[in-house]
Amino acid sequence: MRTARKICGSVQNNSGLFKLERGTGTFTSYLYDPSKPDKKNVQQVIVIEEDLKSNLWLGGGEGLYKFNIAANELTHYTANNSGLPHNLVFGILTDSDNDLWISTEKRIKQV
């Protein structure tokens, strides 16, 4: 990923997303906590894609997440709130126009 020199992320065992700021050595966690549904968090990640604006897009069993690295903001998109065909996201690709192509359980959708 293009941002690899600035940030690295790790996702494993349905435990969420972790961001390491290499310059400071500090971690920020976006851990899944089912008791806090209003908290921005990530449970499972199957695929990560970086778009041309250096946003990270994460797909998994709970839909699609946009992680704006510069603003440190996480936005969650689901079949209920965004028109995503299904919450199970298998693949994400960015084309030369910075459009996303999302592969879900049901079909592929351009975003």
Order of alpha helices (4+ residues) and beta strands (2+ residues): beta-beta-beta-beta-beta-beta-beta-alpha-beta-beta-beta
